[in-house]
């Protein structure tokens, strides 16, 4: 199969090879945490994309003749799913542009839904999702380009967003009058209450972003001591939260060179946000009623239960084995009060950060560490022969989010949209596999981002 595929492809000229790549990639469904599979496409839809339909027809005919592609009843599909794994070239095409292929899949699906439902305006793209797809569609080096129908869908989405932004730009009284005439009283309420849908916001509506753009730099605070999530190595930041931060920054129209990561501590995050030293904090920022008065929040981008970290040599098997023992917790942990209620016989000691607790544990200065299972699993990966996590997971559940200064609803909504796009694009699972995947720690699907804090 590999030999046949390579020989067929090698017989094409350079233009035909580009067409063959585009056609074949349109016949692949790129999985999100699952195996890639064949995708059946209509013959008409398949030929909407290529600029030279005659050349595309010739390429398809050769692929069919070689037994690589099957053409039946106006539909086309790859003959054998094994080709996706047996042909290295096709595998390389898929892996080299996996995020872009997922964006295209979502665009094709959204376009079909919009067209199938009579071009329903409710199905159009909005806010940061539109920005992401526009970036993809404008890249001439992509192997797949939007079909005329998909471009029409994108253009209609763009015009709809512009109309909404012009509406929001009207004086409040005029906007209310216009909206009341159309009977959309709920939108009036949201507008006056400052909780407008994300689609009505533009980047220029955010005072935080206007200030950052003026400075030419977006400052993002992250923890420097959480293996897998966020770490600084040789002056460079890396980890799951860093990937998410860069994705959000791009949706806010900041390039990689315009992003500066700042290490922040658990005790100093709210203060550095309030004084404008940083614009966002991306961390295990679990929101509480008390914290709502200090910062605003977009999230959650992860939900995590609490558990205990112990030395591997320790015979501790459950929380009851820790009665009378010393267990370290990080300062301002939302689980601190709950821990005392759940485990009154454990002696809890507080440190400034979770890394200090782990150091105490490794130095035999404590018997366990209490914290989020996802955070603690990072330290297990760094010390696989010395540490382990107890299976018991207890409440409360950490709601990880993106923190920002209070009074910037535009930024909160746009960031929330970006988090949703990050999950839907497949980047979530890709970054999870790179930084967080480990035995015993299975990542659930990311929850839907909420634009209001949750207790």
WOZIRA-V552351 format. One record per backbone hydrogen bond with DSSP energy under -1.0 kcal/mol. CO is the residue of the C=O (numbers start at 0). NH is the residue of the N-H. If there is no record, write none. Layout:
<<CO NH> <CO NH>>
This chain:
<<0 4> <1 5> <2 6> <3 7> <4 8> <5 9> <6 10> <8 11> <12 16> <13 17> <14 18> <15 19> <16 20> <17 21> <18 22> <19 23> <20 24> <21 25> <23 26> <24 27> <26 38> <28 36> <36 28> <40 75> <41 45> <42 46> <44 47> <51 55> <52 56> <53 57> <54 58> <55 59> <56 60> <57 61> <58 62> <59 63> <60 64> <61 65> <62 67> <62 68> <63 66> <67 78> <69 76> <71 74> <73 42> <74 71> <75 40> <76 69> <79 82> <80 83> <81 84> <81 85> <82 86> <86 90> <87 91> <88 92> <89 93> <90 94> <91 95> <96 100> <97 101> <98 102> <99 103> <100 104> <101 105> <102 106> <103 107> <104 108> <105 109> <106 110> <107 111> <108 112> <109 113> <110 114> <111 115> <112 116> <113 118> <114 117> <119 122> <120 123> <125 128> <125 129> <126 130> <127 131> <128 132> <129 133> <130 134> <131 135> <132 136> <133 137> <135 138> <138 141> <146 150> <147 151> <148 152> <149 153> <150 154> <151 155> <152 156> <153 157> <154 158> <155 159> <156 160> <157 161> <158 162> <159 163> <160 164> <161 165> <162 166> <163 167> <164 168> <166 169> <170 174> <171 175> <172 176> <173 177> <174 178> <175 179> <176 180> <177 181> <178 183> <182 184> <183 187> <184 188> <185 189> <186 190> <187 191> <188 192> <189 194> <196 199> <197 200> <201 204> <202 205> <205 209> <206 210> <207 211> <208 212> <209 213> <210 214> <211 215> <211 216> <217 259> <218 278> <218 279> <219 261> <220 281> <221 263> <225 228> <225 229> <227 239> <228 240> <229 225> <230 237> <232 235> <235 232> <237 230> <238 242> <239 243> <240 244> <241 245> <242 246> <243 247> <244 248> <245 249> <246 250> <247 251> <248 253> <249 252> <254 257> <255 258> <257 217> <259 219> <261 221> <264 268> <267 271> <268 272> <269 273> <270 274> <271 276> <271 277> <272 275> <279 220> <280 402> <282 284> <283 285> <287 291> <290 293> <290 294> <295 403> <297 401> <298 449> <301 399> <303 397> <304 372> <305 393> <306 370> <307 389> <308 368> <309 387> <310 313> <317 320> <318 321> <319 322> <321 324> <324 346> <325 366> <326 348> <327 369> <328 350> <329 332> <332 335> <334 338> <335 339> <336 340> <337 341> <338 342> <342 345> <344 323> <346 326> <348 328> <350 330> <352 356> <353 357> <354 358> <355 359> <356 360> <357 361> <358 362> <359 364> <360 363> <367 327> <368 308> <370 306> <371 375> <372 376> <375 379> <376 380> <377 381> <378 382> <382 385> <382 386> <385 311> <387 309> <393 305> <397 303> <399 300> <400 282> <401 297> <402 280> <403 295> <407 411> <408 412> <409 413> <410 414> <411 415> <412 416> <413 417> <414 418> <415 419> <416 420> <417 421> <418 422> <419 423> <420 424> <421 427> <425 429> <426 430> <427 431> <428 432> <429 433> <430 434> <431 435> <431 436> <437 440> <449 298>>
